């Protein structure tokens, strides 16, 4: 991966990471611990962004959040490895 590509990737991920960190530290404590999955959806999103990059990572994270509801599954659901 070229230096420019790595820098661009970091710059695209950075605002998303800031939003997730804000949620984890400012909003999530008020909601309580009621996540159905391990790792939590916010940790899943952070990991997906770092492993798969901004586009696929965001899509994987949003897909995971979409599965997080009372009628959805639960348990251990790791980020898929990069192919």
Residue, then its C-alpha position, 0 to 999 in steps of 0.5 A: x500500500x502506498x503512503x498516499x493510499x494509507x494516508x487517504x484511508x486514515x483520513x477517511x476513517x478518522x471522522x467515523x472513529x471520532x463519532x464512534x468514540x464520542x458515542x462510546x464515551x458520551x452516549x453509551x454509558x447513559x443507555x446501559x449495557x444491553x448489547x446482544x453481541x460480542x464484541x459490541x456494535x461500536x467495537x465491531x464497527x471500529x475493528x471493521x473500519x481498521x481491517x477493511x477500510x472506510x467503505x467495506x468497514x462502514x457497510x459491515x458495521x451498518x449491516x451489524x447494527x441492522x441485525x441488532x434488534x430483539x428478534x435478531x440473533x445474539x452471541x459472538x459475532x467477530x468481524x470477518x477476516x480480510x480476503 
